[in-house]
Amino acid sequence: MKVEKVNYEINWGKFRRGCSFFIPCLNPDTARDEILTTTRRLKLKVLMKVTIEDGVQGLRIWRV
């Protein structure tokens, strides 16, 4: 999955319900659209929230 010109290798098979991951990004709206493209193709339901972790802005993505 490519978000803001950075490739992320996510093991979608191990991404179970209730699990989450964080992707740092400068423009969360654009990043959200790029992530939704992948999750819709894989038919995964996710919840995303803009968060700041250790002083870094990004998106926290949960599988629901």
QUIBELCOR-V498678 format. One record per run of one state. SS is the DSSP state (2 for helix, 1 for strand, 0 for the rest). FROM is the first residue (numbers start at 1). LEN is the number of residues. If there is no record, write none. Layout:
# QUIBELCOR-V498678
((SS;FROM;LEN) (SS;FROM;LEN))
This chain:
# QUIBELCOR-V498678
((0;1;1) (1;2;2) (0;4;2) (1;6;2) (0;8;4) (2;12;3) (0;15;5) (1;20;5) (0;25;3) (2;28;14) (0;42;4) (1;46;8) (0;54;2) (1;56;8) (0;64;1))
